[in-house]
Amino acid sequence: MGGPQVTRAVIDHLLEVGRRRNVEIQIMPLRQEDHCGVDGQMYLAEAPDHQWIGYTEGQRSSSLITAPKDVSVLLQRYGKLRSQALDCGATVSLLKQMRGTL
């Protein structure tokens, strides 16, 4: 959508934001079809009292998750997702390669 010009702008933005010290961008390879993020979006946040909360979203429902045991499952899933995705260096390389082909 938007064509090569828009795609270039998006990639440039990702590369720029990815240089910030508090940002890590990782791409999930298409060949990783069975990654643990296929169930939908999830958000994790640490509250001021250092308790973690989660939020999941699907097409027909959404849930705020506060029970420590359930949040732990999401944190483990997040860790697994990160291990299945390309590391930050490989992600930057792929983004630059993609930009070069546009």
N, C-alpha and C positions, 0 to 999 in steps of 0.2 A: 504494500500500500504506500502510495506517495512517490514511488519511483526511486531511482538511484540517488537523486539529490537529497531526498529526505533521509534515506538510509545512511548516506555519508554523514549527514548532520547528527543523526542519532549515535552512530559509532564514534564520531569526534567527541560528542558530549560524554559518552561512557568512558572514553580514554582520558578525558580531562578530569572527570569526577573521580575516576579510579586512581589518580595520582595523589589524592588527599590521603593524609595519614590515617584517617579514621574510616576509610572506605575500602572494602574489598569486593571486587566483582569476580564472579565465577560463572562460567557457562557450563550448562549440562549438555554433554554431547548427545546428538540425536541417536547415536548407536546405543546409548544407555536407556533402552526402552522400559526397563522394569525398575526404574529408580523409585525411591519411596516418597516422591512428591506427586505421584500420579493421582492421589486421592483428592487433590485440590490445594488451594492456597492455605497457608497458615502464617500467623504472625506471632512473634514472641516478644515480650517486653519485660524488663525488670523494673518493678515498682520502687518507689523511694525507700521502702522498708526492706529492700533486697529480696522480695518474694517475686517469683516469676509468674506471669500470667500468659495465657495463650488465647488465640482466637482463630477459629477455622471457618472457612467459607466454601459453600458449594452452590450449585445451581438452585437448589430448593430449600437450603437451610444455612444457618450460621450459628456458631456457638462460642460463647465466652467460657474459657476453661480456667478455673482457679484451683481445683483440687490438686495438691502437690503431686500425687501419683499420676494423674492424667497429664499434667504439665511436663512431668519427667519423660513421659512417652514422646511428647512433641519435641523436647530438647534432644532426646536420643535420635529421633527421626531427622532433626536438623543437622546433627553431627554426621549422620549417615549420608545425607544429601551432599554435604560439603565434601565428604570423602569420595563420593561418586562423581562429582563435578571436576572440571579441569581446575588446576591450581591457578593462582592469580597470574603468574608469569605466562603460563600456557594460554590463558584467556586473553591477555594483552596481545600475544603473538597472533592468535586466531583473529581477533578484532582487526589488527593491522593488515593481516592477509586478506580478510574480507573487504576491507576498505580499498585495498589495492586492486581488487578485481572489479570495482564499480566504475 
